[in-house]
Amino acid sequence: MQEKKKSRPTWVVARFEFRSLVTSRSYQVSLLISCLLLIIFLSFPKLSALVKKENVEVKGHIGLVNNTDYSLNLDLAQAAIPQYKLQEGKWQGKEEIFQAIDQENLFGVLRLENAESFQWLTDRQPFSEHPEEALFAVVKDQVQVQVLEKQGLAPTAAAQLVHGPQLETLDRSAESGMSQEQTHLYTYILVFVLYMVILAYGQMTAVSVAYEKGSRTMELLITSAKPRQLVDGKVLGTGLAGLFSMVLFGLVYLVFYRINQASYEAGSFFDVALNMPAHVFLMAVLTFILSYLCLAYLFAGLGSLVSRSEEVNQVIAPLTMLIVVIFLLAIAGTFTPEKTWVAIVSFVPFIGPLPFFVRYSMLGLPVWQILLAIVIHSLTIVACSLMAGRLYRRGTLTYGKVPGFKEIFKMMKTTKADNQS
């Protein structure tokens, strides 16, 4: 009974903090806008297909003039430019071809005069679209094969000489479904989301603590509960609000990804970036918990050192910079997750959770490494909560000038009174 009574103030504060956040208009509006943006992003291929439904079949026509005695496989040539309709013609001379381009609204005409002479005639060369390059590559290969055959080379040997050996890539990690090429996009996106959520809710914790101190509410709270319980309640309440938003995003993603899955072309950005295994998202949630709790305790402790919420940015600036550094390390790790420095950093307290998630998502890790990282970062959370409790206790009744680094370190020194609280 005594243990229950002891832990009760923590959960009272946590419930109050969570309820205050999720019922606030700003939280609800930002969450609604974020979910709507996610829905639009997930539905973009289907929406764009509906808008461009009339023009999706053919973007235009491309002419082909073959003035040689080499035969061309027009089906292969058409397959090289699927968004255009290939139109074979017998136009002679540049003027006649340009006249055909104007009258028949052709994108351009590829003309073959001999095996060494290919010409691309167009009214205006666009900046971005170059279908003639794919068409030229296919036609050129067909002509070169026939040139070699006329010189006495067997058809298969001629084709092999023109096309060259084919490189087959066997990615060992792809067999386990964790190919670096396939996972880089959604790992990058998740790291960015985790960075934004951790930074936003960590700063929210500091602002909330500073506001209570500025309004003298903290002086009343500290008489009814121990500093450690108040800090735990603030951090847990704000963290639950952040976790709720992440779970909601996950549900929206799951529902609308399934609805729009048929619209994603195989290998496209959406197919690769959104085809995320469930265990990776669960690890992202665990990473949020480990990283958020570690940093939010420090945000809460630093927030108690200022007299007004307007001064929060001044005292939390070093911690904010640390989070930016963590984010940059994690992003760098997505490009070389197998490097030794990424493995070392993933086990370092404070900065390790995000790089650890990158390695888990892109490489797959043995169980012992996963357990070791969880233990290290859990112990870091305990250490941060102790430091935050000391800062909160000593900063509660401290007003005036914002303390410097020396004063902050002095506040974190252990005393008998701190151990009792």
C-alpha positions in Angstrom: 0.0 0.0 0.0 2.8 2.4 0.9 4.5 1.7 -2.5 1.3 2.5 -4.4 0.8 5.7 -2.5 4.4 6.7 -3.2 4.1 6.3 -6.9 0.6 7.9 -7.2 1.7 11.6 -7.5 3.8 10.7 -10.6 0.9 9.3 -12.4 -1.4 12.1 -11.3 1.0 14.6 -12.8 1.5 12.4 -15.9 -2.3 12.1 -16.5 -2.8 15.8 -16.0 0.0 16.7 -18.4 -1.2 14.2 -21.0 -4.8 15.4 -20.8 -3.8 19.1 -21.0 -1.8 18.4 -24.2 -4.2 16.2 -26.1 -7.1 18.4 -25.3 -5.4 21.7 -26.3 -6.5 23.2 -29.6 -2.9 23.7 -30.9 -2.1 20.0 -30.4 -5.3 18.8 -32.1 -4.9 21.1 -35.0 -1.3 20.2 -35.6 -2.1 16.5 -35.3 -5.0 16.8 -37.7 -2.9 18.8 -40.3 -0.1 16.2 -40.0 -2.5 13.3 -40.6 -4.1 15.0 -43.6 -0.6 15.7 -45.1 0.3 12.0 -44.5 -3.0 10.9 -46.2 -2.4 13.2 -49.2 1.2 11.9 -49.5 0.1 8.2 -49.3 -2.7 8.9 -51.9 -0.6 11.0 -54.3 -0.1 8.3 -57.0 -3.8 7.5 -57.1 -4.8 11.2 -57.0 -2.3 12.1 -59.8 -3.6 9.2 -61.9 -7.2 10.5 -61.6 -6.1 14.0 -62.6 -4.1 12.8 -65.6 -6.4 9.9 -66.5 -7.1 11.3 -70.0 -3.4 11.8 -70.9 -2.0 8.7 -69.2 -1.9 6.5 -72.4 0.2 8.5 -74.9 2.1 11.7 -74.3 2.8 12.2 -78.0 4.2 10.6 -81.2 7.7 10.0 -82.3 8.6 9.4 -85.9 11.1 6.8 -87.3 12.6 7.0 -90.8 14.8 4.0 -91.8 16.7 4.8 -95.1 18.9 1.8 -94.7 18.6 -1.9 -95.7 18.8 -3.0 -92.0 15.5 -4.3 -90.6 14.3 -3.0 -87.3 12.2 -4.6 -84.6 9.6 -1.9 -84.1 8.1 -3.7 -81.1 11.4 -3.4 -79.2 11.7 0.2 -80.3 8.2 1.0 -79.0 9.0 -0.8 -75.7 11.9 1.6 -75.2 9.5 4.6 -75.3 6.3 3.4 -73.6 4.8 6.9 -73.1 5.0 7.7 -76.8 3.5 6.2 -79.9 6.1 5.2 -82.5 5.2 6.2 -86.0 7.2 4.9 -89.0 7.4 7.2 -92.0 9.0 7.6 -95.4 9.7 11.4 -95.2 12.7 12.5 -97.3 15.0 15.4 -96.5 15.0 17.7 -93.5 12.4 20.1 -94.8 9.9 17.3 -95.3 10.6 15.9 -91.9 10.2 19.3 -90.2 7.0 19.8 -92.1 5.7 16.4 -90.9 6.6 17.4 -87.3 4.5 20.5 -87.6 1.5 18.9 -89.4 1.4 15.6 -87.5 2.4 17.1 -84.1 5.4 14.9 -83.7 7.7 15.1 -80.7 10.6 14.4 -83.0 11.9 12.1 -85.7 14.8 9.6 -85.5 16.4 9.2 -89.0 18.8 6.4 -90.1 20.9 7.1 -93.2 23.5 4.4 -92.7 25.1 2.4 -89.9 27.3 5.4 -88.9 24.7 8.2 -89.3 21.7 8.7 -86.9 19.9 12.0 -86.8 17.3 13.3 -84.3 15.2 16.1 -85.7 12.9 18.0 -83.4 11.2 21.4 -83.4 12.4 22.2 -79.9 14.6 20.2 -77.5 12.9 20.0 -74.1 15.0 20.5 -71.0 13.9 17.4 -69.1 12.4 14.8 -71.4 14.8 12.9 -73.8 13.0 9.8 -75.1 15.2 9.8 -78.2 18.1 8.6 -76.1 16.3 5.3 -75.2 15.0 4.9 -78.7 18.5 5.5 -80.2 20.1 3.0 -77.9 17.7 0.2 -79.0 17.9 1.0 -82.7 21.7 1.4 -82.6 22.1 -2.1 -81.0 19.9 -3.7 -83.7 21.9 -2.1 -86.5 25.2 -3.0 -85.0 24.2 -6.7 -84.6 23.3 -6.8 -88.3 26.5 -5.1 -89.3 28.5 -7.8 -87.5 26.3 -10.6 -89.0 27.2 -9.2 -92.5 30.8 -9.5 -91.6 30.4 -13.3 -91.0 29.8 -13.3 -87.2 27.1 -15.7 -85.9 23.9 -14.0 -84.7 24.3 -15.1 -81.1 28.0 -14.0 -81.1 27.1 -10.7 -82.7 24.4 -10.0 -80.1 26.7 -11.0 -77.3 29.4 -8.7 -78.6 27.0 -5.7 -79.0 25.2 -6.1 -75.7 28.2 -7.3 -73.7 28.1 -9.4 -70.6 25.2 -8.7 -68.2 26.1 -7.9 -64.6 24.0 -9.8 -62.1 23.9 -8.3 -58.6 23.4 -10.7 -55.7 22.7 -8.7 -52.5 23.0 -11.0 -49.6 21.1 -8.7 -47.4 18.2 -8.6 -49.9 17.5 -12.3 -49.1 16.5 -11.3 -45.6 14.4 -8.4 -46.9 16.8 -5.7 -45.5 18.5 -4.5 -48.7 20.2 -1.2 -48.1 18.9 0.1 -51.4 15.3 -0.8 -50.5 15.5 0.4 -46.9 17.4 3.7 -47.2 14.4 5.8 -48.1 12.0 4.8 -45.4 14.9 4.7 -42.8 15.8 8.3 -43.8 12.1 9.3 -43.5 11.7 7.7 -40.1 14.9 9.2 -38.7 13.6 12.6 -39.8 10.2 12.0 -38.2 11.9 10.8 -34.9 14.1 13.9 -34.9 11.2 16.2 -35.3 9.0 14.5 -32.7 11.8 14.2 -30.1 12.9 17.8 -30.5 9.3 19.1 -30.4 8.1 17.2 -27.4 11.4 17.7 -25.5 11.2 21.4 -25.9 7.5 21.2 -24.9 8.5 19.6 -21.6 11.0 22.4 -20.9 8.5 25.2 -21.7 5.8 23.5 -19.6 8.2 23.4 -16.6 9.3 27.0 -17.1 5.7 28.1 -17.4 4.8 26.5 -14.1 7.8 28.1 -12.4 6.9 31.5 -13.8 3.3 31.3 -12.6 4.5 30.1 -9.1 2.6 26.8 -9.6 5.8 24.9 -9.1 6.1 26.2 -5.5 2.7 24.7 -4.7 3.3 21.4 -6.5 6.6 20.8 -4.8 5.0 20.9 -1.3 2.6 18.1 -2.3 5.0 15.8 -4.1 8.7 15.1 -4.4 10.7 16.8 -7.1 11.6 13.4 -8.7 7.9 12.5 -8.9 7.0 15.8 -10.5 9.8 15.5 -13.1 8.8 11.9 -13.9 5.1 13.0 -14.3 5.9 15.9 -16.6 8.2 13.8 -18.8 5.9 10.8 -18.9 2.8 12.9 -19.6 4.4 14.8 -22.5 6.0 11.6 -23.8 2.7 9.8 -23.8 1.3 12.6 -25.9 4.2 12.2 -28.4 3.8 8.4 -28.4 0.1 8.8 -29.0 0.8 11.0 -32.1 3.3 8.4 -33.4 0.9 5.5 -33.0 -1.8 7.6 -34.7 0.5 8.3 -37.6 1.3 4.6 -37.8 -2.4 3.7 -38.0 -3.1 6.3 -40.6 -0.1 5.0 -42.6 -1.2 1.4 -42.3 -4.8 2.1 -43.4 -4.1 4.4 -46.3 -1.0 2.5 -47.5 -3.2 -0.6 -47.9 -5.9 1.4 -49.6 -3.5 2.9 -52.1 -1.0 0.0 -52.4 -2.2 -1.0 -55.9 -1.4 2.5 -57.2 2.3 2.2 -56.3 4.4 1.1 -59.3 6.9 -1.6 -58.4 10.3 -0.1 -57.7 8.9 3.5 -57.6 9.7 6.0 -54.9 6.4 5.3 -53.1 6.7 1.5 -53.4 10.2 1.5 -51.9 9.8 4.3 -49.4 6.5 3.1 -48.0 7.0 -0.7 -48.1 8.1 -0.8 -44.5 8.2 -4.0 -42.3 6.1 -3.8 -39.2 9.0 -4.6 -36.9 10.9 -1.6 -38.2 8.1 0.7 -37.2 7.9 -1.0 -33.8 11.6 -0.4 -33.4 11.1 3.3 -34.3 8.5 3.5 -31.5 11.0 2.0 -29.1 13.7 4.3 -30.3 11.4 7.3 -29.7 10.9 6.1 -26.1 14.6 5.5 -25.4 15.7 8.8 -27.0 12.9 11.0 -25.8 13.0 9.9 -22.2 16.8 10.4 -22.1 16.6 13.9 -23.5 13.3 15.0 -22.1 14.6 14.6 -18.5 17.4 17.0 -19.3 14.9 19.4 -21.0 12.8 19.3 -17.8 15.7 19.9 -15.5 17.0 22.8 -17.6 13.5 24.3 -17.9 13.3 24.6 -14.1 16.3 26.9 -14.1 14.7 29.8 -15.8 12.1 32.2 -14.3 10.1 32.8 -17.4 9.1 30.6 -20.4 10.6 33.2 -22.7 14.1 32.3 -21.4 13.8 28.6 -22.2 15.5 28.8 -25.5 18.6 30.4 -23.9 19.2 27.5 -21.4 18.2 24.6 -23.7 20.3 25.8 -26.7 23.2 23.4 -26.0 20.9 20.5 -25.7 19.1 21.4 -28.9 22.4 21.6 -30.7 23.2 18.1 -29.3 20.0 16.8 -30.9 20.9 18.3 -34.2 24.3 16.6 -34.0 22.6 13.3 -33.2 20.3 13.7 -36.2 23.2 14.5 -38.6 25.1 11.4 -37.3 22.1 9.3 -37.9 21.6 10.7 -41.4 25.3 10.1 -42.2 24.8 6.6 -40.9 22.1 5.8 -43.4 24.7 6.1 -46.2 27.3 3.8 -44.6 25.5 1.8 -41.9 28.1 -0.9 -42.0 30.9 1.4 -40.9 32.6 0.8 -37.5 32.0 4.4 -36.3 28.2 3.9 -36.7 28.3 0.8 -34.6 30.4 2.5 -31.9 28.2 5.6 -31.9 25.0 3.5 -31.6 26.1 2.3 -28.1 27.1 5.8 -26.8 24.8 7.2 -24.1 22.6 10.2 -25.1 23.5 10.0 -28.9 23.1 6.3 -29.6 19.4 5.5 -30.1 18.9 7.1 -33.5 22.2 5.6 -35.0 21.2 2.3 -33.4 17.8 2.4 -35.2 19.6 3.1 -38.5 21.7 0.0 -38.1 18.7 -2.1 -37.1 16.6 -0.9 -40.0 19.3 -1.2 -42.7 21.4 -4.1 -41.6 19.5 -6.3 -39.2 21.4 -6.9 -35.9 22.1 -9.9 -33.7 19.9 -10.2 -30.6 22.8 -9.5 -28.3 23.5 -6.1 -29.9 19.8 -5.2 -29.6 19.7 -6.1 -26.0 23.0 -4.4 -25.2 21.8 -1.2 -26.8 18.5 -1.3 -24.9 20.2 -1.9 -21.6 22.8 0.9 -22.1 20.2 3.5 -23.2 17.8 2.4 -20.4 20.6 3.0 -17.8 21.2 6.4 -19.5 17.5 7.3 -18.9 17.9 6.4 -15.2 21.0 8.6 -14.9 19.2 11.5 -16.7 16.2 11.2 -14.5 18.5 11.5 -11.4 20.2 14.6 -12.8 16.9 16.1 -13.8 15.5 15.5 -10.3 18.5 17.4 -8.7 18.2 20.3 -11.2 14.5 20.5 -10.6 14.8 20.5 -6.8 17.4 23.2 -6.8 16.1 25.2 -9.6 12.5 25.4 -8.2 13.2 28.3 -5.9 16.0 29.9 -7.9 15.0 33.1 -9.7 16.9 35.9 -11.4 19.8 35.4 -13.8 20.0 32.2 -15.8 22.7 30.0 -14.3 25.8 29.2 -16.3 27.5 25.8 -16.9 29.4 25.9 -13.6 26.3 26.6 -11.5 24.4 23.8 -13.3 27.1 21.3 -12.6 27.1 22.3 -9.0 23.4 21.8 -8.8 23.8 18.3 -10.1 26.2 17.2 -7.3 24.8 14.6 -5.0 23.8 15.6 -1.5 22.0 13.9 1.3 18.9 15.9 0.6 18.9 14.9 -3.1 19.1 11.2 -2.2 16.1 11.6 0.1 14.1 13.2 -2.6 
